Amino acid sequence: MIELTTDELARQSGTTTDMVERIAGLGLLEAPFSEDDIHRVRFAEALDTAGISLDDMAKLVSAGEYSFRFIGAMFPGTGWPLTESTFAELAREYDLPWDAVRQMYTNWGLASPDPDQRAREDDLDALRERAEMRDVAGLDADGLIAATRFYGDPVRRLAAANVGFFREYVMEVMRARGVPRRELLEELGPITVRLRGYGSRLRNWLYDRHIESMIFQGAIEEVEAALDDAGYERKRSTRIPAIAFLDLGGFTRMTQDAGDDAAADLATRLVALVRRAASSYDGEVVKLLGDGVMFHFSHSDGAVACGLELVDAAEGEGLPPARAGVHAGPVVFRDGDYFGRTVNLASRIVDYARPREVLVSEAVVGAAGEGAELGFDPIGEITLRGLTNPVPLYRALNRDSSPGKGADTLSP
């Protein structure tokens, strides 16, 4: 552990030597100082700025009612010392437009820096790597900003969920056992370090698995396109499988606004509903996708019937209005997931569908069994997002429904 002098601690914390000496004199810091004390100095100074008396804090610590020791373990990393460089200097060094720097921090959900503000070491690393990424990928300023846009809110929500979990299932359980506050804080430090490590490894593993799955999907589509271009044909199957997607627009937002208990109940209801319906039609839930669900069915009739049932039942379960998209065709199975153009087209179809609507491809209509209790109302050739050529789509209906029923409100 690197030992810091009083002057070094003040400089790296962004405060004065007098403030560090004051905090230490009150017994809130213990010599020899280390980089973990950067967190403690910033924490104490934030309390002082907010009007919370450090003298009163010192009395709590002296009486054994509180401790500053836990701060070093609770906060991630070391204190991330301030560098000697300002944000404006780093922007010039890495040839990053200042507007792009500010926009990236806004996208990340962090406070937008001032040009003359000294940057922390982790800020320096983040900006240097963004510049390297720009050069490797050949991005312009707009591309660089776009590459940061999708990280901020999901990561912030993940962090908030982790902290919420820790409070409810660790801290509050310890409080309920009657653990005194000082002991609780002392015990939480080592627990936090271990849990943070587990969480980081799980986050990285899951991210890599999802990236792997998406790259695999893209690679399968490229292989299928190459085979088609070369004139090769697949072996024909006597029973064509189908992929269906169910979308409940606003489900994620609903769970965020509902509170933890209500959100858990909504998620439980959704999972129970989709699994029960899928199993009734010889299908399976492949995975949950935020606002939606992906299914695999052994035949398209089951996929359509299940979609119609779920679209009809969703609102009665307290869920948002649902829509579904179905496409039938060959798929590639790997690690419990399905890949290929059939999957891609089904996902594009559900994007076009409107709430309370089930849209299907021509392949689904062609594979429908003679005795199926299904009807299909053509809505025309539709140019779907990400596809070059228009695709004929049909609205699925139960046979006892009029094809024109709801046309004024449902027709695209």
ChimeraX attribute file (.defattr): number of C-alpha atoms within 10 A of each C-alpha:
attribute: neighborCount
match mode: 1-to-1
recipient: residues
	/A:1	7
	/A:2	8
	/A:3	13
	/A:4	17
	/A:5	13
	/A:6	18
	/A:7	15
	/A:8	18
	/A:9	23
	/A:10	23
	/A:11	18
	/A:12	20
	/A:13	25
	/A:14	17
	/A:15	16
	/A:16	16
	/A:17	17
	/A:18	12
	/A:19	15
	/A:20	25
	/A:21	15
	/A:22	15
	/A:23	20
	/A:24	17
	/A:25	12
	/A:26	17
	/A:27	18
	/A:28	23
	/A:29	20
	/A:30	14
	/A:31	12
	/A:32	11
	/A:33	18
	/A:34	19
	/A:35	21
	/A:36	23
	/A:37	26
	/A:38	28
	/A:39	24
	/A:40	23
	/A:41	24
	/A:42	17
	/A:43	14
	/A:44	22
	/A:45	19
	/A:46	12
	/A:47	14
	/A:48	14
	/A:49	10
	/A:50	9
	/A:51	9
	/A:52	13
	/A:53	12
	/A:54	17
	/A:55	15
	/A:56	11
	/A:57	21
	/A:58	21
	/A:59	15
	/A:60	14
	/A:61	17
	/A:62	14
	/A:63	11
	/A:64	13
	/A:65	14
	/A:66	20
	/A:67	22
	/A:68	22
	/A:69	18
	/A:70	20
	/A:71	19
	/A:72	20
	/A:73	19
	/A:74	18
	/A:75	16
	/A:76	15
	/A:77	13
	/A:78	14
	/A:79	22
	/A:80	18
	/A:81	21
	/A:82	21
	/A:83	18
	/A:84	14
	/A:85	17
	/A:86	18
	/A:87	24
	/A:88	19
	/A:89	16
	/A:90	20
	/A:91	21
	/A:92	11
	/A:93	12
	/A:94	15
	/A:95	11
	/A:96	19
	/A:97	13
	/A:98	16
	/A:99	11
	/A:100	15
	/A:101	23
	/A:102	19
	/A:103	19
	/A:104	23
	/A:105	17
	/A:106	16
	/A:107	20
	/A:108	19
	/A:109	16
	/A:110	13
	/A:111	10
	/A:112	14
	/A:113	17
	/A:114	13
	/A:115	16
	/A:116	11
	/A:117	14
	/A:118	20
	/A:119	23
	/A:120	21
	/A:121	16
	/A:122	15
	/A:123	16
	/A:124	20
	/A:125	12
	/A:126	12
	/A:127	18
	/A:128	18
	/A:129	13
	/A:130	20
	/A:131	18
	/A:132	13
	/A:133	14
	/A:134	18
	/A:135	12
	/A:136	9
	/A:137	10
	/A:138	10
	/A:139	15
	/A:140	11
	/A:141	14
	/A:142	9
	/A:143	13
	/A:144	21
	/A:145	21
	/A:146	15
	/A:147	16
	/A:148	16
	/A:149	17
	/A:150	12
	/A:151	14
	/A:152	16
	/A:153	13
	/A:154	12
	/A:155	13
	/A:156	14
	/A:157	12
	/A:158	12
	/A:159	12
	/A:160	12
	/A:161	13
	/A:162	14
	/A:163	11
	/A:164	14
	/A:165	13
	/A:166	17
	/A:167	13
	/A:168	11
	/A:169	10
	/A:170	14
	/A:171	18
	/A:172	13
	/A:173	13
	/A:174	18
	/A:175	12
	/A:176	8
	/A:177	9
	/A:178	10
	/A:179	15
	/A:180	13
	/A:181	15
	/A:182	19
	/A:183	15
	/A:184	17
	/A:185	19
	/A:186	18
	/A:187	15
	/A:188	19
	/A:189	17
	/A:190	14
	/A:191	14
	/A:192	18
	/A:193	16
	/A:194	11
	/A:195	13
	/A:196	16
	/A:197	12
	/A:198	11
	/A:199	12
	/A:200	11
	/A:201	12
	/A:202	12
	/A:203	13
	/A:204	11
	/A:205	12
	/A:206	12
	/A:207	12
	/A:208	12
	/A:209	12
	/A:210	12
	/A:211	12
	/A:212	12
	/A:213	17
	/A:214	13
	/A:215	12
	/A:216	17
	/A:217	19
	/A:218	16
	/A:219	14
	/A:220	17
	/A:221	19
	/A:222	14
	/A:223	12
	/A:224	17
	/A:225	13
	/A:226	12
	/A:227	13
	/A:228	12
	/A:229	9
	/A:230	9
	/A:231	8
	/A:232	10
	/A:233	9
	/A:234	9
	/A:235	7
	/A:236	8
	/A:237	9
	/A:238	6
	/A:239	13
	/A:240	17
	/A:241	23
	/A:242	28
	/A:243	31
	/A:244	34
	/A:245	29
	/A:246	27
	/A:247	27
	/A:248	22
	/A:249	18
	/A:250	16
	/A:251	21
	/A:252	17
	/A:253	12
	/A:254	16
	/A:255	18
	/A:256	13
	/A:257	11
	/A:258	14
	/A:259	10
	/A:260	14
	/A:261	9
	/A:262	14
	/A:263	18
	/A:264	13
	/A:265	13
	/A:266	19
	/A:267	15
	/A:268	11
	/A:269	15
	/A:270	21
	/A:271	14
	/A:272	11
	/A:273	15
	/A:274	23
	/A:275	15
	/A:276	15
	/A:277	21
	/A:278	22
	/A:279	14
	/A:280	13
	/A:281	19
	/A:282	15
	/A:283	24
	/A:284	20
	/A:285	20
	/A:286	18
	/A:287	14
	/A:288	15
	/A:289	12
	/A:290	13
	/A:291	16
	/A:292	20
	/A:293	19
	/A:294	23
	/A:295	25
	/A:296	26
	/A:297	25
	/A:298	17
	/A:299	22
	/A:300	30
	/A:301	24
	/A:302	24
	/A:303	32
	/A:304	30
	/A:305	21
	/A:306	27
	/A:307	30
	/A:308	22
	/A:309	16
	/A:310	22
	/A:311	22
	/A:312	15
	/A:313	17
	/A:314	20
	/A:315	14
	/A:316	10
	/A:317	11
	/A:318	11
	/A:319	19
	/A:320	20
	/A:321	21
	/A:322	28
	/A:323	28
	/A:324	34
	/A:325	32
	/A:326	34
	/A:327	31
	/A:328	30
	/A:329	20
	/A:330	21
	/A:331	19
	/A:332	15
	/A:333	10
	/A:334	10
	/A:335	6
	/A:336	7
	/A:337	16
	/A:338	20
	/A:339	21
	/A:340	21
	/A:341	20
	/A:342	21
	/A:343	26
	/A:344	17
	/A:345	25
	/A:346	24
	/A:347	22
	/A:348	19
	/A:349	26
	/A:350	26
	/A:351	18
	/A:352	19
	/A:353	22
	/A:354	20
	/A:355	17
	/A:356	21
	/A:357	23
	/A:358	30
	/A:359	30
	/A:360	30
	/A:361	21
	/A:362	16
	/A:363	17
	/A:364	26
	/A:365	23
	/A:366	10
	/A:367	17
	/A:368	18
	/A:369	13
	/A:370	7
	/A:371	6
	/A:372	12
	/A:373	13
	/A:374	19
	/A:375	18
	/A:376	20
	/A:377	17
	/A:378	18
	/A:379	13
	/A:380	13
	/A:381	12
	/A:382	15
	/A:383	16
	/A:384	16
	/A:385	13
	/A:386	9
	/A:387	12
	/A:388	8
	/A:389	10
	/A:390	12
	/A:391	16
	/A:392	15
	/A:393	27
	/A:394	21
	/A:395	21
	/A:396	27
	/A:397	22
	/A:398	16
	/A:399	12
	/A:400	9
	/A:401	12
	/A:402	12
	/A:403	16
	/A:404	11
	/A:405	10
	/A:406	10
	/A:407	11
	/A:408	8
	/A:409	8
	/A:410	14
	/A:411	13
	/A:412	11
